[in-house]
Every structure is written in structure tokens, then in C-alpha cells.
Amino acid sequence: MGEIEAVNPFLQAMHQEGIYFSQRFIDAVLKHVGELVISE
């Protein structure tokens, strides 16, 4: 749950800039962030 909370402000900022990503991209980002969190 923590990784989604960490990425959310980043995604919201991009949406405000008019940048939209597919669900596949978002899933890949969450997976990557999750791996970073797990590896610490």
C-alpha cells in the first residue's frame, strides 16, 4: 500500500500537466517502486 501512496502525488502532478499514462505503464511503475521498497 505504501508504494501506491508514494507514487500517487507524482502521477497526480503529471495529470495536472496533461500527461496521461496507460494502466500498463502505471502497473510497471508500481512494480518497479515495489521492488525498490522490498530491496531496501
PDB file as gemmi writes it, atoms N, CA and C in Angstrom:
CRYST1    1.000    1.000    1.000  90.00  90.00  90.00 P 1                      
ATOM      1  N   MET A   1       0.834  -1.202   0.000  1.00  0.00           N  
ATOM      2  CA  MET A   1       0.000   0.000   0.000  1.00  0.00           C  
ATOM      3  C   MET A   1       0.873   1.259   0.000  1.00  0.00           C  
ATOM      4  N   GLY A   2       2.009   1.202   0.691  1.00  0.00           N  
ATOM      5  CA  GLY A   2       2.882   2.359   0.801  1.00  0.00           C  
ATOM      6  C   GLY A   2       3.407   2.843  -0.542  1.00  0.00           C  
ATOM      7  N   GLU A   3       3.721   1.906  -1.437  1.00  0.00           N  
ATOM      8  CA  GLU A   3       4.286   2.319  -2.729  1.00  0.00           C  
ATOM      9  C   GLU A   3       3.277   3.105  -3.553  1.00  0.00           C  
ATOM     10  N   ILE A   4       1.991   2.742  -3.466  1.00  0.00           N  
ATOM     11  CA  ILE A   4       0.964   3.476  -4.216  1.00  0.00           C  
ATOM     12  C   ILE A   4       0.847   4.891  -3.656  1.00  0.00           C  
ATOM     13  N   GLU A   5       0.901   5.022  -2.347  1.00  0.00           N  
ATOM     14  CA  GLU A   5       0.830   6.346  -1.722  1.00  0.00           C  
ATOM     15  C   GLU A   5       2.024   7.195  -2.127  1.00  0.00           C  
ATOM     16  N   ALA A   6       3.176   6.562  -2.311  1.00  0.00           N  
ATOM     17  CA  ALA A   6       4.388   7.287  -2.696  1.00  0.00           C  
ATOM     18  C   ALA A   6       4.316   7.771  -4.141  1.00  0.00           C  
ATOM     19  N   VAL A   7       3.710   6.977  -5.010  1.00  0.00           N  
ATOM     20  CA  VAL A   7       3.658   7.304  -6.439  1.00  0.00           C  
ATOM     21  C   VAL A   7       2.496   8.234  -6.757  1.00  0.00           C  
ATOM     22  N   ASN A   8       1.420   8.160  -5.976  1.00  0.00           N  
ATOM     23  CA  ASN A   8       0.219   8.940  -6.278  1.00  0.00           C  
ATOM     24  C   ASN A   8       0.461  10.430  -6.505  1.00  0.00           C  
ATOM     25  N   PRO A   9       1.173  11.140  -5.626  1.00  0.00           N  
ATOM     26  CA  PRO A   9       1.393  12.581  -5.853  1.00  0.00           C  
ATOM     27  C   PRO A   9       2.111  12.837  -7.169  1.00  0.00           C  
ATOM     28  N   PHE A  10       3.030  11.942  -7.505  1.00  0.00           N  
ATOM     29  CA  PHE A  10       3.777  12.033  -8.758  1.00  0.00           C  
ATOM     30  C   PHE A  10       2.840  11.896  -9.955  1.00  0.00           C  
ATOM     31  N   LEU A  11       1.965  10.900  -9.910  1.00  0.00           N  
ATOM     32  CA  LEU A  11       1.005  10.704 -11.004  1.00  0.00           C  
ATOM     33  C   LEU A  11       0.028  11.867 -11.087  1.00  0.00           C  
ATOM     34  N   GLN A  12      -0.434  12.350  -9.948  1.00  0.00           N  
ATOM     35  CA  GLN A  12      -1.376  13.471  -9.936  1.00  0.00           C  
ATOM     36  C   GLN A  12      -0.732  14.720 -10.525  1.00  0.00           C  
ATOM     37  N   ALA A  13       0.535  14.949 -10.217  1.00  0.00           N  
ATOM     38  CA  ALA A  13       1.247  16.109 -10.767  1.00  0.00           C  
ATOM     39  C   ALA A  13       1.331  16.000 -12.286  1.00  0.00           C  
ATOM     40  N   MET A  14       1.592  14.800 -12.789  1.00  0.00           N  
ATOM     41  CA  MET A  14       1.678  14.592 -14.237  1.00  0.00           C  
ATOM     42  C   MET A  14       0.314  14.799 -14.884  1.00  0.00           C  
ATOM     43  N   HIS A  15      -0.744  14.354 -14.222  1.00  0.00           N  
ATOM     44  CA  HIS A  15      -2.088  14.565 -14.760  1.00  0.00           C  
ATOM     45  C   HIS A  15      -2.389  16.054 -14.875  1.00  0.00           C  
ATOM     46  N   GLN A  16      -1.961  16.816 -13.882  1.00  0.00           N  
ATOM     47  CA  GLN A  16      -2.179  18.266 -13.909  1.00  0.00           C  
ATOM     48  C   GLN A  16      -1.444  18.898 -15.086  1.00  0.00           C  
ATOM     49  N   GLU A  17      -0.319  18.311 -15.478  1.00  0.00           N  
ATOM     50  CA  GLU A  17       0.452  18.805 -16.621  1.00  0.00           C  
ATOM     51  C   GLU A  17      -0.123  18.289 -17.939  1.00  0.00           C  
ATOM     52  N   GLY A  18      -1.165  17.469 -17.859  1.00  0.00           N  
ATOM     53  CA  GLY A  18      -1.786  16.937 -19.065  1.00  0.00           C  
ATOM     54  C   GLY A  18      -1.083  15.701 -19.590  1.00  0.00           C  
ATOM     55  N   ILE A  19      -0.310  15.057 -18.734  1.00  0.00           N  
ATOM     56  CA  ILE A  19       0.399  13.840 -19.137  1.00  0.00           C  
ATOM     57  C   ILE A  19      -0.384  12.645 -18.591  1.00  0.00           C  
ATOM     58  N   TYR A  20      -0.782  11.769 -19.486  1.00  0.00           N  
ATOM     59  CA  TYR A  20      -1.560  10.599 -19.071  1.00  0.00           C  
ATOM     60  C   TYR A  20      -0.832   9.332 -19.500  1.00  0.00           C  
ATOM     61  N   PHE A  21      -0.909   8.334 -18.654  1.00  0.00           N  
ATOM     62  CA  PHE A  21      -0.254   7.067 -18.932  1.00  0.00           C  
ATOM     63  C   PHE A  21      -1.270   5.934 -18.898  1.00  0.00           C  
ATOM     64  N   SER A  22      -0.955   4.907 -19.633  1.00  0.00           N  
ATOM     65  CA  SER A  22      -1.805   3.725 -19.659  1.00  0.00           C  
ATOM     66  C   SER A  22      -1.683   2.969 -18.338  1.00  0.00           C  
ATOM     67  N   GLN A  23      -2.669   2.135 -18.067  1.00  0.00           N  
ATOM     68  CA  GLN A  23      -2.639   1.316 -16.856  1.00  0.00           C  
ATOM     69  C   GLN A  23      -1.403   0.425 -16.841  1.00  0.00           C  
ATOM     70  N   ARG A  24      -0.985  -0.027 -18.036  1.00  0.00           N  
ATOM     71  CA  ARG A  24       0.186  -0.897 -18.115  1.00  0.00           C  
ATOM     72  C   ARG A  24       1.428  -0.169 -17.614  1.00  0.00           C  
ATOM     73  N   PHE A  25       1.552   1.102 -18.004  1.00  0.00           N  
ATOM     74  CA  PHE A  25       2.700   1.895 -17.557  1.00  0.00           C  
ATOM     75  C   PHE A  25       2.652   2.091 -16.044  1.00  0.00           C  
ATOM     76  N   ILE A  26       1.467   2.413 -15.538  1.00  0.00           N  
ATOM     77  CA  ILE A  26       1.308   2.628 -14.097  1.00  0.00           C  
ATOM     78  C   ILE A  26       1.645   1.348 -13.333  1.00  0.00           C  
ATOM     79  N   ASP A  27       1.168   0.215 -13.825  1.00  0.00           N  
ATOM     80  CA  ASP A  27       1.467  -1.069 -13.176  1.00  0.00           C  
ATOM     81  C   ASP A  27       2.972  -1.315 -13.150  1.00  0.00           C  
ATOM     82  N   ALA A  28       3.649  -0.985 -14.256  1.00  0.00           N  
ATOM     83  CA  ALA A  28       5.095  -1.190 -14.334  1.00  0.00           C  
ATOM     84  C   ALA A  28       5.819  -0.292 -13.329  1.00  0.00           C  
ATOM     85  N   VAL A  29       5.350   0.952 -13.201  1.00  0.00           N  
ATOM     86  CA  VAL A  29       5.959   1.872 -12.231  1.00  0.00           C  
ATOM     87  C   VAL A  29       5.763   1.349 -10.814  1.00  0.00           C  
ATOM     88  N   LEU A  30       4.546   0.918 -10.505  1.00  0.00           N  
ATOM     89  CA  LEU A  30       4.267   0.406  -9.163  1.00  0.00           C  
ATOM     90  C   LEU A  30       5.106  -0.828  -8.871  1.00  0.00           C  
ATOM     91  N   LYS A  31       5.265  -1.698  -9.860  1.00  0.00           N  
ATOM     92  CA  LYS A  31       6.077  -2.903  -9.681  1.00  0.00           C  
ATOM     93  C   LYS A  31       7.524  -2.511  -9.411  1.00  0.00           C  
ATOM     94  N   HIS A  32       8.030  -1.548 -10.186  1.00  0.00           N  
ATOM     95  CA  HIS A  32       9.410  -1.089 -10.022  1.00  0.00           C  
ATOM     96  C   HIS A  32       9.615  -0.469  -8.641  1.00  0.00           C  
ATOM     97  N   VAL A  33       8.693   0.390  -8.236  1.00  0.00           N  
ATOM     98  CA  VAL A  33       8.792   1.028  -6.923  1.00  0.00           C  
ATOM     99  C   VAL A  33       8.693  -0.020  -5.824  1.00  0.00           C  
ATOM    100  N   GLY A  34       7.804  -0.988  -6.006  1.00  0.00           N  
ATOM    101  CA  GLY A  34       7.656  -2.055  -5.024  1.00  0.00           C  
ATOM    102  C   GLY A  34       8.939  -2.847  -4.852  1.00  0.00           C  
ATOM    103  N   GLU A  35       9.639  -3.102  -5.966  1.00  0.00           N  
ATOM    104  CA  GLU A  35      10.907  -3.827  -5.897  1.00  0.00           C  
ATOM    105  C   GLU A  35      11.961  -2.998  -5.170  1.00  0.00           C  
ATOM    106  N   LEU A  36      11.948  -1.693  -5.384  1.00  0.00           N  
ATOM    107  CA  LEU A  36      12.899  -0.824  -4.687  1.00  0.00           C  
ATOM    108  C   LEU A  36      12.644  -0.851  -3.187  1.00  0.00           C  
ATOM    109  N   VAL A  37      11.357  -0.807  -2.807  1.00  0.00           N  
ATOM    110  CA  VAL A  37      10.993  -0.818  -1.389  1.00  0.00           C  
ATOM    111  C   VAL A  37      11.398  -2.141  -0.754  1.00  0.00           C  
ATOM    112  N   ILE A  38      11.146  -3.241  -1.463  1.00  0.00           N  
ATOM    113  CA  ILE A  38      11.457  -4.571  -0.936  1.00  0.00           C  
ATOM    114  C   ILE A  38      12.966  -4.752  -0.778  1.00  0.00           C  
ATOM    115  N   SER A  39      13.743  -4.203  -1.707  1.00  0.00           N  
ATOM    116  CA  SER A  39      15.189  -4.425  -1.708  1.00  0.00           C  
ATOM    117  C   SER A  39      15.915  -3.626  -0.630  1.00  0.00           C  
ATOM    118  N   GLU A  40      15.252  -2.641  -0.028  1.00  0.00           N  
ATOM    119  CA  GLU A  40      15.929  -1.810   0.983  1.00  0.00           C  
ATOM    120  C   GLU A  40      16.147  -2.568   2.285  1.00  0.00           C  
TER     121      GLU A  40                                                      
END                                                                             
